[in-house]
Amino acid sequence: ADLTGVDMASATIQGADLSGASLKGARLSGANLFGADLKGAKLSEAQIGDANLQGADLRGAAIRDVDFSRANTFAAEFDQALFQAPVAELAVAAQAPQ
């Protein structure tokens, strides 16, 4: 799916199947992507700060120029994800949210 530049800031899209989607420049700040399937997604220049990616599957995703500041990535899967510089900090939660 081509979701280039889509604005889903603060949206609740938990469990969504976004596998292979092009999310270039997408606004996902504050979105609830709990358990979302983002396998193989293209996330270049996406805005993901403050998003809930807990349990999301990002295996094989292409992640370029993405800022994960304050995002909850607890139990998210990043195996074989391709991170391309510069990538801002990847804030990995130390424990599950209360």
Salt bridges, closest charged atoms under 4 A:
ASP7 OD2 - ARG27 NH1 2.84
ASP37 OD2 - LYS39 NZ 3.08
ASP50 OD1 - ARG70 NE 3.04
ASP57 OD2 - LYS39 NZ 3.68
ASP57 OD2 - ARG59 NH2 2.56
ASP65 OD2 - ARG64 NE 3.90
GLU77 OE1 - ARG59 NE 3.52
